[in-house]
Amino acid sequence: MSLEYFIAKRLFFKTEDQKQVSRPAVRIATMGIAVGLAVMLIAVSVVVGFKRQVETNIIGLSSHIQVTSYQSNYSYEMAAMELPEKLPEQLKAIPGVRHVQRFSTKPGIIKTPESFQTIVFKGFSPDFDWNFLQQYLLEGYLPELNDSLPSTQILLSDKMARRLKLKPGDKLLCYFTRDEQLYTRQWELCGIFDTHFAEFDKVFALVDDRQIVKLNNWDPGQAGGLEIFVDNIRELPQVESDVYNLLFKTGNLQGNSYMIQSVYDLNPDMFGWLDLLDMNVWLILLLMIFVSGFNMISGLLILILERTNLIGMLKAMGADNISVRKVFLYLSSFLIGKGMLWGNVLGLGLCLLQYFFRILKLDPAVYYIDAVPVELNLWYILLLNLGTLLASLLMVLGPSALVARISPVKAIRFD
């Protein structure tokens, strides 16, 4: 154990003779570091959790990549797209692709004895991934598909069901047009969901894709498009490039043209809004680091002034300026470590309370989720702690240099 470390340790743990001047200053500095680190941990955990939850919801309602026909022209009245029999399997063979499913959309009108509502019917296929909607199902059950006949069951959102005054088991008539002719279909409401995304809930209803194929008079090998899910969203650009190359080759051979769009292309405003949250987090981190650092600087200056006699005695006994600075740097590191310990306890404790008990609620109509999300990432926690420690130590290097200006003779006489 070095002499500087031993002296700093005695000064830190021996508090019974500490003067009243330094005690509140040290406490304020320690509290500043604790509160600053806690705020940074909460800000990062909430923003990361919020972005991850919103991204998951957006992708769950659509997909990472959508493949449609150029003739669809961004319309819900989709044009038929030729699907070679081996194409889905070829897409699944691309590294990073997790799931591929076909879909179609068609606008129509739902009519009940008391009301009517325009809506977009989205078709689900037998290979549809229900994992996302399963967790948002409020009433009823998911549609049951069989190989013989198209299902007549329909899924509606809670908003739409309330507006039309429907409940699971009710029958409803739906009207469609094709070639300026009106067609009618009757469906049975099997389930009600609420994803908290108004853009989806107030627009879409889910029906068997074979019904839409039949209404559009398409061939069995045709569909509105394909939805492709990837294992890792960070690999999306590479997977999208591989999908493009495969479909370009397939399209040239078959005489088809495909339009490929990623989730970022389909929702630019949403992801632009999420990217703005990163700037807010950086501002919070910088402010909290500066506040914590200046609190530590003020506390260290008071400690140096209070221990002027000790500095003079150490210099008179032969200690050089570097050794004396080390004493106060060690003492600062002890105070910073204490503040960081309480900051982790406070910040992580509040995050865990929100994670398990969902105390703070949100308006789903505004934020797309019903409670403040929290994601505790070990690497982010370690980086925040390391950054706080390094930034605080760098900021106290300057004030610690004041010991070089203290004369041993004047310091011993100082009171």
N, C-alpha and C positions, 0 to 999 in steps of 0.2 A: 504494500500500500504506500503510495507516494505521500510526502509531507503535505502537499497542497490539498490532496484529496482528504487526508485525515483532518486538516483544519476546517475545510468546508463542511465535512460531515458533522464535526462538533458544533459548528455554528448553526447548521440546519436543525439538528435534533435537540440542541440545548436551548430551550425557549423560556426557561424560568426567569433568566436575567435580561430578557430582551426588552429594550426600551419601548415605550408606548408609541414612539414615532414610527418605527419600522413595522411593528406588528400589523396595524391596519393597512399600511401600504403593501406589505407582502401578501396579505390576504386578498386585497383588491387585485393585485397582479395575478395571483393564482386563480382567483375566480374569473378574471378576464380570459385567461387561457382555457379554463374549463368550459365556460359558456361559449367561447369562440369555437372550440373543437366540437362541442355538442351541436351547435347550430350547423356547422359544416357537415357533420355526419348525418344529421336529419335532412338537410337540404339535398345532399347527394343521394341518400337512400330514397327519398320521396320522388325526386325527379327521375332517377333511373327506374324506379318502380312504376311511375306514371307512364313514362315512355314505353316501357316493356309491356304494360297492360294494354295501352291503347294500340300499340303495334299488333299485339296478339289478337285483339278484337277485330281490327281491320282485316288482318290476314284470315282470321277464322270466318269472317263473313264473305270473303271473296277467295283469294288465294295469293300466292307469291307471284305467279305468272299466269296470265290469261292469253289463250290462243283463240282467235276468232277469224272470221272471213273479212276481207277488206270491204266486201259489199254490205256488211252490217252497218258500217259508217256511224259507229257510236250510238246506234239506236237500239231501244229495247225490243223493237220488232226485228229480230235478228234474221239474217240471211243464212240459208243452209250451208254448212261446211262439210265437205267430204272427209270422212274419217276412214282411212285404210285400216283394215282389220288389225294389222300388226303395229300400227302407229303408237297406241298407248303403251304397249310393251316396250317398244323402242325408246320411248321417252322415259319410262321407268328405269331403263338400263343406264341412263346417263348418271354419272357420279354426282351425288348430292341431291338427287330427286327422291322424295319420300313417297309421294302419292300423286296419282293422276285420275281425274274424274271428268266426265262429260257433263255439260249443262246447256240449258237453253232458257231464254226469257221471251215472254209475250205479254203485252199489255192487254187489259180487259177491265170488266166492271163486275163487282160483286153486288148482287141484289138480294135484299131481305124484305120481308113484309113492311118493315118500318123505315128502311133507309137503303142507300146504295153508295158505293165508293169505287172510284177508279183505283186500279192496283196493277202491279207488275207481277206476273206469275213466273217464278224461277223453278225450272225443272231439276229434280234430283234423280240420279241414276242409281242402279243397285249397288254400285261401288262408292256411293257417296259417303264421305267421312262425317259421322254424326258427333264426334267427340266434342266439338265446340258447342253446338246447339244443345247438346244433352245437358250441359251445366246451366243453361239459361231457360230450361223448360219449366214453366210455372204450373201448368195444368195439363191433364191428359197424358198422351203417350206419342211416341214417334211413329210415323207412317210405317205400315208393314207392306213389303213388296213381295210379289211372287212372279214366277217366270211366265205364267200363262196369260194373265190379263193385266192391263194397266190399273194401278190403284186409283180409287176415287176419294182418297183421303187427302186432307189439306192441313197445312200448318199456318196459323196466323199469329201476328204479334199481339201483345196485350193491348196496345193502343188501338189497333184495328178492331179487335174483338169487342172492346168496350164501346167503340164508336158505332159498331153495327149491332151491339147488344147480343153477342153470340157467346155460346159456351160449348165445351167439348160434347160432341154427339149431335149438335144441331146440323140440319141440312141447309145448304145455300146454293143459289143459282148464280152462275157466272156466264157472262156474255163476251163473245169475241167476234172479230171481223176478219174475213179473208176474201180477197177479190170482191170487195164491196158487198159481201153477203154476211149475214149475222148467224152466228152459231151459239148454241147454248149447251152448257154442261152443268151437271149437278154434283156437288162434292159434299163430303161429310167432314166437319171439323173434328180432327182427332187430338190436336194439342195446341197449346198457347205458349208462346215464348216472349221473353223480354231481354234483348241484348243491350239496352240502354243507348243504342245508336239510333237516333231519330231518323237519320238518312236512310237507314235500312228498315227499321220497324214500320215506318209510315208508308213505305213504298212496296215492299216485297211480301209475297205469300209463296209458300213452297208446295209444289205438286209433283206428281210423277212425270218425269221428263218424256215418257212415252205418250202422255196425253198431249203435250205440246207438239211433239213430232206428228201425231195424228191430226191435230188441228191445223197444222201448217201443210199437211199433205206431203210430208217429207218421206224419203226412203228410210228404212231401218238403219242403214249405214250412215245416216246424216245426223248432224246435231248443230246446235248454235255455236258451240266452242268447247274448249278443254280448260280445266283449271289444274294448275300444277303447283304442288307444295314441295318445298325444299327442306332439308334437314337443318341448315344453318343459314339465317338471313344474311350473314356476312359473305357467304359464298354465292349470293344471288346474282351478282354481275357475271361470274364465270358460268353458272348454270344457265342463265339467260342467253349467253353467247353460244353455249353448246346446243341449246334448244333451237336457237335461230339457225345454226348451221344444219342441223338435222332436218328441220322443216323446210329450209330453202332447197335442200337436196330433194326431199320428198315432193315438194310442190312442183319442182321442175319436171320430175318424172311423171307425176300424176296430172300435171296441167292445172294445179290449184295454187291459189295465193293465200298466204296466212298472215294475219296481223298479230304481232307478239307485243304484249304490254306487261310491264312489271307492276307491282303494287305501288311503287313510287310514281309511275306514269299515270296510274288510275286515280291516285289521291295526292296530287302535288301540294294542295293547300294544307291538308292535314299534316303531312310530314314536314312542310315548311314551318308550320306552327310548332311542331315538336322540336325542330332544330333551334328555334328561338329560345327554348327553355335552357339549352346549354349555356347561352350567353348569360342568362340570369344566374345560373349556378356559379360561373366564373367570377361574376361581380361579387356574389356573396362570399366566396372563398377569399378573394383579395381583401375585401373589407374586414372580414373576421381576422385574417392573418395580421393586417396592419393594426387593428385594435388590440389584439392580444400582444403583439410585439411592443407597441408603445406602452401598454400597461407594464410589461416586463421591464422596459427601459426605465420607467419612472421608479419602479420598485428597486431596481438595482442601484440607481443613483442614490436613493435614500439609504440603502444598505452601505454603500461606499462612504457616504458622509457620516453615517453613524459609527462605522468601524475605522474612522480615520486614525484613532490612537493605535489600533491593532496594525494598520498598515505601516505606521511609523515604527512600531516596535519590530515588525518583521524586517523592514529595510535596515534598521539599526543593527539587527542580528545577522545581516549579510544577505538577506533575500533580495534578488534582483526584481526588476519590474515584471518580467515574464512570469516568475513564480507567483508574485502577488496577484497578477491578472488571472492566473490559473485557479487560484483560490476562489475568486469571485465568479469565474466561469463555471467551476464545479458547483458552487452554491446556486448559480442561476439554473444549471441543468437539473438540480434537485427540485427547485421550485417549479420548473417547467414540467418535469416528470410528474410531480404531484398534481398539477393542474390538468395534465393530460389524462391521468388516471381517473380523476373525477369527471372530466369531460366525456370519456368513454362510458363511464357508468351512467351518466345522465343521458347522453345522446343515444346509446344503444338501448338503454332501458326504456326510453320513450318510444323508440322504433319498435321494440318487441311488444310493448303494450298495444300499439296501433296494429301491428301485424296479427296478433292473436285475438284481440277484442274489437278491432275496427271501431274505435271510439269516435274518431272524426269522420263525419259523413259529408258527402258531396251531392250536388244536384246532378243526376245523370243526364238531364236535358242540356246541361252546359258543359260538363266535364267528361261525359260518356262512361263514367264509372260511378258507383254509388258510395264509395268510401276512399279515403286517402290511401293509396297503395304504398307499400314499403318493400324494398328489395335490399337485403343485406348482402353485399358482395365483399368477401374477405379481402380481395386485392385492393378494392377502393378504400376499405378501412385502414389497411396497412399503409397505403400511399398517403392518406390524409394524416395519419399519425407521424409518419416519417417527414412529410412536408412541413407540418407544424413544428416539429422538433428542430429541423434544420433552419427554418425561417426565423424562429425565435432565437436560436443561438447566434445566427448571423447578425441579428439586430442588436444583440447585447455586446457584440465585439467592440463596437465604437465606445459606448459608455465605460466599458472595463478599462479602456486606455487612459482614463483619468487618473488611475493610480500612479502613472508615471510622472504626473505633475505634482504629486504630493511630496513635500520635503520631510524627511524623517524628523528633523528638529522641531519644525512647526507642527507636525502631526502628533508628536508625543505631548506637546503642550496644548493641543486642541481639545476643547471641551464643548 
